[in-house]
Amino acid sequence: MGITIVEKAGHEVLFLPTYSPDLNDIEHDFSALKRARMYAPSGTSLDDIIRYYCNN
């Protein structure tokens, strides 16, 4: 029934594949930043961690 309402409104329902972090490049960067934050000296700002990550 739900699809019928959507189709009547002129739209189409697309079923997408299950989300996979392995297929999303930004997830690799987030993982590296989390690791860098974990090992950064106490008091290091997140801005400094990101700046260092982006420059290397």
N, CA, C, O and CB atoms as a CASP TS submission, in Angstrom:
PFRMAT TS
TARGET T0000
AUTHOR 0000-0000-0000
METHOD Language model
MODEL 1
PARENT N/A
ATOM      1  N   MET     1       0.822  -1.204   0.000  1.00  0.00           N
ATOM      2  CA  MET     1       0.000   0.000   0.000  1.00  0.00           C
ATOM      3  C   MET     1       0.861   1.261   0.000  1.00  0.00           C
ATOM      4  O   MET     1       0.528   2.227  -0.686  1.00  0.00           O
ATOM      5  CB  MET     1      -0.932   0.002   1.208  1.00  0.00           C
ATOM      6  N   GLY     2       1.961   1.271   0.755  1.00  0.00           N
ATOM      7  CA  GLY     2       2.820   2.444   0.842  1.00  0.00           C
ATOM      8  C   GLY     2       3.413   2.831  -0.505  1.00  0.00           C
ATOM      9  O   GLY     2       3.494   4.014  -0.836  1.00  0.00           O
ATOM     10  N   ILE     3       3.821   1.851  -1.266  1.00  0.00           N
ATOM     11  CA  ILE     3       4.421   2.133  -2.570  1.00  0.00           C
ATOM     12  C   ILE     3       3.386   2.750  -3.508  1.00  0.00           C
ATOM     13  O   ILE     3       3.713   3.633  -4.301  1.00  0.00           O
ATOM     14  CB  ILE     3       5.007   0.847  -3.189  1.00  0.00           C
ATOM     15  N   THR     4       2.175   2.299  -3.421  1.00  0.00           N
ATOM     16  CA  THR     4       1.112   2.838  -4.269  1.00  0.00           C
ATOM     17  C   THR     4       0.928   4.337  -4.028  1.00  0.00           C
ATOM     18  O   THR     4       0.778   5.108  -4.976  1.00  0.00           O
ATOM     19  CB  THR     4      -0.207   2.093  -4.010  1.00  0.00           C
ATOM     20  N   ILE     5       0.939   4.743  -2.764  1.00  0.00           N
ATOM     21  CA  ILE     5       0.800   6.166  -2.430  1.00  0.00           C
ATOM     22  C   ILE     5       1.969   6.957  -3.006  1.00  0.00           C
ATOM     23  O   ILE     5       1.784   8.047  -3.547  1.00  0.00           O
ATOM     24  CB  ILE     5       0.722   6.366  -0.895  1.00  0.00           C
ATOM     25  N   VAL     6       3.152   6.408  -2.887  1.00  0.00           N
ATOM     26  CA  VAL     6       4.341   7.083  -3.411  1.00  0.00           C
ATOM     27  C   VAL     6       4.262   7.196  -4.926  1.00  0.00           C
ATOM     28  O   VAL     6       4.544   8.254  -5.489  1.00  0.00           O
ATOM     29  CB  VAL     6       5.619   6.332  -2.999  1.00  0.00           C
ATOM     30  N   GLU     7       3.883   6.116  -5.583  1.00  0.00           N
ATOM     31  CA  GLU     7       3.788   6.124  -7.041  1.00  0.00           C
ATOM     32  C   GLU     7       2.696   7.074  -7.520  1.00  0.00           C
ATOM     33  O   GLU     7       2.857   7.733  -8.547  1.00  0.00           O
ATOM     34  CB  GLU     7       3.519   4.714  -7.564  1.00  0.00           C
ATOM     35  N   LYS     8       1.591   7.149  -6.788  1.00  0.00           N
ATOM     36  CA  LYS     8       0.523   8.074  -7.156  1.00  0.00           C
ATOM     37  C   LYS     8       1.002   9.524  -7.076  1.00  0.00           C
ATOM     38  O   LYS     8       0.522  10.390  -7.807  1.00  0.00           O
ATOM     39  CB  LYS     8      -0.698   7.869  -6.249  1.00  0.00           C
ATOM     40  N   ALA     9       1.946   9.770  -6.184  1.00  0.00           N
ATOM     41  CA  ALA     9       2.491  11.123  -6.034  1.00  0.00           C
ATOM     42  C   ALA     9       3.556  11.405  -7.091  1.00  0.00           C
ATOM     43  O   ALA     9       4.118  12.500  -7.130  1.00  0.00           O
ATOM     44  CB  ALA     9       3.082  11.309  -4.626  1.00  0.00           C
ATOM     45  N   GLY    10       3.837  10.418  -7.952  1.00  0.00           N
ATOM     46  CA  GLY    10       4.801  10.619  -9.027  1.00  0.00           C
ATOM     47  C   GLY    10       6.240  10.332  -8.629  1.00  0.00           C
ATOM     48  O   GLY    10       7.172  10.771  -9.302  1.00  0.00           O
ATOM     49  N   HIS    11       6.424   9.599  -7.539  1.00  0.00           N
ATOM     50  CA  HIS    11       7.768   9.267  -7.074  1.00  0.00           C
ATOM     51  C   HIS    11       8.049   7.789  -7.264  1.00  0.00           C
ATOM     52  O   HIS    11       7.153   7.012  -7.593  1.00  0.00           O
ATOM     53  CB  HIS    11       7.942   9.652  -5.603  1.00  0.00           C
ATOM     54  N   GLU    12       9.286   7.413  -7.057  1.00  0.00           N
ATOM     55  CA  GLU    12       9.688   6.022  -7.198  1.00  0.00           C
ATOM     56  C   GLU    12      10.444   5.605  -5.938  1.00  0.00           C
ATOM     57  O   GLU    12      11.249   6.377  -5.415  1.00  0.00           O
ATOM     58  CB  GLU    12      10.564   5.814  -8.475  1.00  0.00           C
ATOM     59  N   VAL    13      10.194   4.407  -5.454  1.00  0.00           N
ATOM     60  CA  VAL    13      10.896   3.877  -4.290  1.00  0.00           C
ATOM     61  C   VAL    13      12.103   3.088  -4.781  1.00  0.00           C
ATOM     62  O   VAL    13      11.972   2.190  -5.613  1.00  0.00           O
ATOM     63  CB  VAL    13       9.955   2.983  -3.414  1.00  0.00           C
ATOM     64  N   LEU    14      13.262   3.425  -4.268  1.00  0.00           N
ATOM     65  CA  LEU    14      14.481   2.698  -4.602  1.00  0.00           C
ATOM     66  C   LEU    14      14.992   2.020  -3.345  1.00  0.00           C
ATOM     67  O   LEU    14      15.197   2.682  -2.327  1.00  0.00           O
ATOM     68  CB  LEU    14      15.561   3.645  -5.207  1.00  0.00           C
ATOM     69  N   PHE    15      15.199   0.735  -3.396  1.00  0.00           N
ATOM     70  CA  PHE    15      15.754   0.005  -2.266  1.00  0.00           C
ATOM     71  C   PHE    15      17.262  -0.023  -2.430  1.00  0.00           C
ATOM     72  O   PHE    15      17.780  -0.539  -3.421  1.00  0.00           O
ATOM     73  CB  PHE    15      15.166  -1.439  -2.167  1.00  0.00           C
ATOM     74  N   LEU    16      17.960   0.533  -1.455  1.00  0.00           N
ATOM     75  CA  LEU    16      19.409   0.641  -1.514  1.00  0.00           C
ATOM     76  C   LEU    16      20.062  -0.527  -0.794  1.00  0.00           C
ATOM     77  O   LEU    16      19.466  -1.118   0.107  1.00  0.00           O
ATOM     78  CB  LEU    16      19.873   1.963  -0.909  1.00  0.00           C
ATOM     79  N   PRO    17      21.290  -0.862  -1.190  1.00  0.00           N
ATOM     80  CA  PRO    17      21.975  -1.954  -0.506  1.00  0.00           C
ATOM     81  C   PRO    17      22.298  -1.561   0.939  1.00  0.00           C
ATOM     82  O   PRO    17      22.300  -0.379   1.283  1.00  0.00           O
ATOM     83  CB  PRO    17      23.267  -2.339  -1.260  1.00  0.00           C
ATOM     84  N   THR    18      22.562  -2.539   1.756  1.00  0.00           N
ATOM     85  CA  THR    18      22.931  -2.308   3.140  1.00  0.00           C
ATOM     86  C   THR    18      24.180  -1.436   3.202  1.00  0.00           C
ATOM     87  O   THR    18      25.094  -1.586   2.392  1.00  0.00           O
ATOM     88  CB  THR    18      23.162  -3.642   3.872  1.00  0.00           C
ATOM     89  N   TYR    19      24.208  -0.534   4.158  1.00  0.00           N
ATOM     90  CA  TYR    19      25.354   0.360   4.319  1.00  0.00           C
ATOM     91  C   TYR    19      26.592  -0.444   4.694  1.00  0.00           C
ATOM     92  O   TYR    19      26.529  -1.332   5.544  1.00  0.00           O
ATOM     93  CB  TYR    19      25.064   1.436   5.389  1.00  0.00           C
ATOM     94  N   SER    20      27.701  -0.135   4.067  1.00  0.00           N
ATOM     95  CA  SER    20      28.963  -0.796   4.376  1.00  0.00           C
ATOM     96  C   SER    20      30.051   0.247   4.571  1.00  0.00           C
ATOM     97  O   SER    20      30.397   0.953   3.624  1.00  0.00           O
ATOM     98  CB  SER    20      29.355  -1.789   3.259  1.00  0.00           C
ATOM     99  N   PRO    21      30.603   0.364   5.787  1.00  0.00           N
ATOM    100  CA  PRO    21      31.667   1.338   6.018  1.00  0.00           C
ATOM    101  C   PRO    21      32.898   1.064   5.157  1.00  0.00           C
ATOM    102  O   PRO    21      33.662   1.983   4.861  1.00  0.00           O
ATOM    103  CB  PRO    21      32.058   1.339   7.483  1.00  0.00           C
ATOM    104  N   ASP    22      33.097  -0.192   4.753  1.00  0.00           N
ATOM    105  CA  ASP    22      34.256  -0.518   3.921  1.00  0.00           C
ATOM    106  C   ASP    22      34.170   0.101   2.534  1.00  0.00           C
ATOM    107  O   ASP    22      35.188   0.274   1.865  1.00  0.00           O
ATOM    108  CB  ASP    22      34.398  -2.017   3.797  1.00  0.00           C
ATOM    109  N   LEU    23      32.960   0.436   2.101  1.00  0.00           N
ATOM    110  CA  LEU    23      32.780   1.020   0.773  1.00  0.00           C
ATOM    111  C   LEU    23      32.681   2.540   0.809  1.00  0.00           C
ATOM    112  O   LEU    23      32.509   3.174  -0.232  1.00  0.00           O
ATOM    113  CB  LEU    23      31.544   0.449   0.125  1.00  0.00           C
ATOM    114  N   ASN    24      32.788   3.124   1.991  1.00  0.00           N
ATOM    115  CA  ASN    24      32.677   4.564   2.145  1.00  0.00           C
ATOM    116  C   ASN    24      34.041   5.120   2.550  1.00  0.00           C
ATOM    117  O   ASN    24      34.482   4.905   3.679  1.00  0.00           O
ATOM    118  CB  ASN    24      31.588   4.933   3.194  1.00  0.00           C
ATOM    119  N   ASP    25      34.706   5.823   1.655  1.00  0.00           N
ATOM    120  CA  ASP    25      36.078   6.298   1.894  1.00  0.00           C
ATOM    121  C   ASP    25      36.218   7.165   3.137  1.00  0.00           C
ATOM    122  O   ASP    25      37.251   7.104   3.803  1.00  0.00           O
ATOM    123  CB  ASP    25      36.559   7.072   0.704  1.00  0.00           C
ATOM    124  N   ILE    26      35.228   7.961   3.468  1.00  0.00           N
ATOM    125  CA  ILE    26      35.337   8.867   4.609  1.00  0.00           C
ATOM    126  C   ILE    26      35.450   8.083   5.919  1.00  0.00           C
ATOM    127  O   ILE    26      36.023   8.580   6.888  1.00  0.00           O
ATOM    128  CB  ILE    26      34.125   9.814   4.660  1.00  0.00           C
ATOM    129  N   GLU    27      34.912   6.869   5.954  1.00  0.00           N
ATOM    130  CA  GLU    27      34.997   6.050   7.168  1.00  0.00           C
ATOM    131  C   GLU    27      36.442   5.719   7.514  1.00  0.00           C
ATOM    132  O   GLU    27      36.791   5.627   8.691  1.00  0.00           O
ATOM    133  CB  GLU    27      34.195   4.759   6.999  1.00  0.00           C
ATOM    134  N   HIS    28      37.285   5.540   6.502  1.00  0.00           N
ATOM    135  CA  HIS    28      38.700   5.254   6.742  1.00  0.00           C
ATOM    136  C   HIS    28      39.372   6.470   7.389  1.00  0.00           C
ATOM    137  O   HIS    28      40.195   6.323   8.293  1.00  0.00           O
ATOM    138  CB  HIS    28      39.419   4.874   5.414  1.00  0.00           C
ATOM    139  N   ASP    29      39.019   7.662   6.923  1.00  0.00           N
ATOM    140  CA  ASP    29      39.575   8.886   7.519  1.00  0.00           C
ATOM    141  C   ASP    29      39.090   9.063   8.951  1.00  0.00           C
ATOM    142  O   ASP    29      39.877   9.418   9.829  1.00  0.00           O
ATOM    143  CB  ASP    29      39.192  10.118   6.680  1.00  0.00           C
ATOM    144  N   PHE    30      37.805   8.822   9.198  1.00  0.00           N
ATOM    145  CA  PHE    30      37.279   8.946  10.560  1.00  0.00           C
ATOM    146  C   PHE    30      37.994   7.980  11.498  1.00  0.00           C
ATOM    147  O   PHE    30      38.325   8.334  12.629  1.00  0.00           O
ATOM    148  CB  PHE    30      35.759   8.684  10.582  1.00  0.00           C
ATOM    149  N   SER    31      38.228   6.777  11.030  1.00  0.00           N
ATOM    150  CA  SER    31      38.920   5.777  11.838  1.00  0.00           C
ATOM    151  C   SER    31      40.340   6.235  12.172  1.00  0.00           C
ATOM    152  O   SER    31      40.787   6.106  13.312  1.00  0.00           O
ATOM    153  CB  SER    31      38.956   4.427  11.104  1.00  0.00           C
ATOM    154  N   ALA    32      41.040   6.765  11.181  1.00  0.00           N
ATOM    155  CA  ALA    32      42.413   7.244  11.400  1.00  0.00           C
ATOM    156  C   ALA    32      42.428   8.429  12.356  1.00  0.00           C
ATOM    157  O   ALA    32      43.315   8.529  13.204  1.00  0.00           O
ATOM    158  CB  ALA    32      43.070   7.638  10.063  1.00  0.00           C
ATOM    159  N   LEU    33      41.455   9.327  12.229  1.00  0.00           N
ATOM    160  CA  LEU    33      41.388  10.482  13.133  1.00  0.00           C
ATOM    161  C   LEU    33      41.082  10.056  14.565  1.00  0.00           C
ATOM    162  O   LEU    33      41.643  10.614  15.507  1.00  0.00           O
ATOM    163  CB  LEU    33      40.327  11.473  12.649  1.00  0.00           C
ATOM    164  N   LYS    34      40.203   9.080  14.737  1.00  0.00           N
ATOM    165  CA  LYS    34      39.905   8.585  16.084  1.00  0.00           C
ATOM    166  C   LYS    34      41.151   7.976  16.713  1.00  0.00           C
ATOM    167  O   LYS    34      41.422   8.185  17.896  1.00  0.00           O
ATOM    168  CB  LYS    34      38.765   7.546  16.043  1.00  0.00           C
ATOM    169  N   ARG    35      41.911   7.219  15.916  1.00  0.00           N
ATOM    170  CA  ARG    35      43.142   6.606  16.402  1.00  0.00           C
ATOM    171  C   ARG    35      44.163   7.684  16.757  1.00  0.00           C
ATOM    172  O   ARG    35      44.830   7.595  17.789  1.00  0.00           O
ATOM    173  CB  ARG    35      43.722   5.641  15.349  1.00  0.00           C
ATOM    174  N   ALA    36      44.286   8.697  15.908  1.00  0.00           N
ATOM    175  CA  ALA    36      45.224   9.792  16.173  1.00  0.00           C
ATOM    176  C   ALA    36      44.835  10.534  17.440  1.00  0.00           C
ATOM    177  O   ALA    36      45.706  10.933  18.213  1.00  0.00           O
ATOM    178  CB  ALA    36      45.273  10.766  14.983  1.00  0.00           C
ATOM    179  N   ARG    37      43.546  10.726  17.665  1.00  0.00           N
ATOM    180  CA  ARG    37      43.073  11.406  18.876  1.00  0.00           C
ATOM    181  C   ARG    37      43.394  10.582  20.112  1.00  0.00           C
ATOM    182  O   ARG    37      43.735  11.125  21.163  1.00  0.00           O
ATOM    183  CB  ARG    37      41.560  11.672  18.796  1.00  0.00           C
ATOM    184  N   MET    38      43.281   9.265  19.978  1.00  0.00           N
ATOM    185  CA  MET    38      43.526   8.378  21.111  1.00  0.00           C
ATOM    186  C   MET    38      45.000   8.429  21.544  1.00  0.00           C
ATOM    187  O   MET    38      45.300   8.351  22.735  1.00  0.00           O
ATOM    188  CB  MET    38      43.125   6.935  20.752  1.00  0.00           C
ATOM    189  N   TYR    39      45.916   8.559  20.577  1.00  0.00           N
ATOM    190  CA  TYR    39      47.349   8.535  20.883  1.00  0.00           C
ATOM    191  C   TYR    39      47.976   9.920  20.968  1.00  0.00           C
ATOM    192  O   TYR    39      49.168  10.040  21.250  1.00  0.00           O
ATOM    193  CB  TYR    39      48.072   7.731  19.847  1.00  0.00           C
ATOM    194  N   ALA    40      47.204  10.949  20.732  1.00  0.00           N
ATOM    195  CA  ALA    40      47.746  12.318  20.810  1.00  0.00           C
ATOM    196  C   ALA    40      48.030  12.669  22.271  1.00  0.00           C
ATOM    197  O   ALA    40      47.352  12.185  23.177  1.00  0.00           O
ATOM    198  CB  ALA    40      46.751  13.353  20.181  1.00  0.00           C
ATOM    199  N   PRO    41      49.035  13.511  22.487  1.00  0.00           N
ATOM    200  CA  PRO    41      49.321  13.951  23.858  1.00  0.00           C
ATOM    201  C   PRO    41      48.099  14.637  24.474  1.00  0.00           C
ATOM    202  O   PRO    41      47.312  15.279  23.780  1.00  0.00           O
ATOM    203  CB  PRO    41      50.534  14.910  23.875  1.00  0.00           C
ATOM    204  N   SER    42      47.964  14.489  25.768  1.00  0.00           N
ATOM    205  CA  SER    42      46.855  15.106  26.486  1.00  0.00           C
ATOM    206  C   SER    42      46.840  16.608  26.238  1.00  0.00           C
ATOM    207  O   SER    42      47.882  17.262  26.282  1.00  0.00           O
ATOM    208  CB  SER    42      46.952  14.810  27.994  1.00  0.00           C
ATOM    209  N   GLY    43      45.674  17.142  25.983  1.00  0.00           N
ATOM    210  CA  GLY    43      45.548  18.580  25.760  1.00  0.00           C
ATOM    211  C   GLY    43      45.653  18.991  24.297  1.00  0.00           C
ATOM    212  O   GLY    43      45.463  20.163  23.973  1.00  0.00           O
ATOM    213  N   THR    44      45.953  18.045  23.406  1.00  0.00           N
ATOM    214  CA  THR    44      46.020  18.363  21.979  1.00  0.00           C
ATOM    215  C   THR    44      44.603  18.613  21.475  1.00  0.00           C
ATOM    216  O   THR    44      43.710  17.796  21.702  1.00  0.00           O
ATOM    217  CB  THR    44      46.711  17.211  21.169  1.00  0.00           C
ATOM    218  N   SER    45      44.395  19.720  20.803  1.00  0.00           N
ATOM    219  CA  SER    45      43.051  20.043  20.315  1.00  0.00           C
ATOM    220  C   SER    45      42.701  19.187  19.100  1.00  0.00           C
ATOM    221  O   SER    45      43.580  18.724  18.371  1.00  0.00           O
ATOM    222  CB  SER    45      42.949  21.543  19.959  1.00  0.00           C
ATOM    223  N   LEU    46      41.422  18.991  18.903  1.00  0.00           N
ATOM    224  CA  LEU    46      40.962  18.237  17.738  1.00  0.00           C
ATOM    225  C   LEU    46      41.361  18.953  16.451  1.00  0.00           C
ATOM    226  O   LEU    46      41.674  18.305  15.452  1.00  0.00           O
ATOM    227  CB  LEU    46      39.434  18.037  17.789  1.00  0.00           C
ATOM    228  N   ASP    47      41.350  20.277  16.470  1.00  0.00           N
ATOM    229  CA  ASP    47      41.788  21.047  15.296  1.00  0.00           C
ATOM    230  C   ASP    47      43.233  20.722  14.938  1.00  0.00           C
ATOM    231  O   ASP    47      43.561  20.557  13.763  1.00  0.00           O
ATOM    232  CB  ASP    47      41.639  22.557  15.553  1.00  0.00           C
ATOM    233  N   ASP    48      44.098  20.628  15.950  1.00  0.00           N
ATOM    234  CA  ASP    48      45.510  20.306  15.698  1.00  0.00           C
ATOM    235  C   ASP    48      45.661  18.887  15.155  1.00  0.00           C
ATOM    236  O   ASP    48      46.477  18.646  14.266  1.00  0.00           O
ATOM    237  CB  ASP    48      46.337  20.466  16.986  1.00  0.00           C
ATOM    238  N   ILE    49      44.880  17.953  15.683  1.00  0.00           N
ATOM    239  CA  ILE    49      44.935  16.569  15.200  1.00  0.00           C
ATOM    240  C   ILE    49      44.508  16.501  13.739  1.00  0.00           C
ATOM    241  O   ILE    49      45.158  15.838  12.931  1.00  0.00           O
ATOM    242  CB  ILE    49      44.037  15.653  16.063  1.00  0.00           C
ATOM    243  N   ILE    50      43.424  17.181  13.400  1.00  0.00           N
ATOM    244  CA  ILE    50      42.941  17.186  12.015  1.00  0.00           C
ATOM    245  C   ILE    50      43.937  17.888  11.105  1.00  0.00           C
ATOM    246  O   ILE    50      44.213  17.409  10.005  1.00  0.00           O
ATOM    247  CB  ILE    50      41.564  17.869  11.922  1.00  0.00           C
ATOM    248  N   ARG    51      44.475  19.009  11.546  1.00  0.00           N
ATOM    249  CA  ARG    51      45.465  19.758  10.757  1.00  0.00           C
ATOM    250  C   ARG    51      46.677  18.863  10.468  1.00  0.00           C
ATOM    251  O   ARG    51      47.147  18.810   9.331  1.00  0.00           O
ATOM    252  CB  ARG    51      45.909  21.058  11.511  1.00  0.00           C
ATOM    253  N   TYR    52      47.182  18.166  11.480  1.00  0.00           N
ATOM    254  CA  TYR    52      48.330  17.288  11.293  1.00  0.00           C
ATOM    255  C   TYR    52      47.977  16.155  10.335  1.00  0.00           C
ATOM    256  O   TYR    52      48.764  15.819   9.450  1.00  0.00           O
ATOM    257  CB  TYR    52      48.806  16.723  12.644  1.00  0.00           C
ATOM    258  N   TYR    53      46.792  15.564  10.512  1.00  0.00           N
ATOM    259  CA  TYR    53      46.354  14.463   9.651  1.00  0.00           C
ATOM    260  C   TYR    53      46.257  14.900   8.196  1.00  0.00           C
ATOM    261  O   TYR    53      46.676  14.164   7.302  1.00  0.00           O
ATOM    262  CB  TYR    53      45.004  13.924  10.123  1.00  0.00           C
ATOM    263  N   CYS    54      45.714  16.084   7.946  1.00  0.00           N
ATOM    264  CA  CYS    54      45.529  16.565   6.578  1.00  0.00           C
ATOM    265  C   CYS    54      46.842  16.949   5.903  1.00  0.00           C
ATOM    266  O   CYS    54      46.935  16.930   4.676  1.00  0.00           O
ATOM    267  CB  CYS    54      44.596  17.749   6.576  1.00  0.00           C
ATOM    268  N   ASN    55      47.852  17.296   6.689  1.00  0.00           N
ATOM    269  CA  ASN    55      49.126  17.735   6.121  1.00  0.00           C
ATOM    270  C   ASN    55      50.099  16.580   5.920  1.00  0.00           C
ATOM    271  O   ASN    55      51.184  16.777   5.375  1.00  0.00           O
ATOM    272  CB  ASN    55      49.758  18.782   7.013  1.00  0.00           C
ATOM    273  N   ASN    56      49.726  15.377   6.352  1.00  0.00           N
ATOM    274  CA  ASN    56      50.644  14.224   6.186  1.00  0.00           C
ATOM    275  C   ASN    56      50.068  13.185   5.299  1.00  0.00           C
ATOM    276  O   ASN    56      50.704  12.160   5.056  1.00  0.00           O
ATOM    277  CB  ASN    56      50.980  13.601   7.514  1.00  0.00           C
TER
END
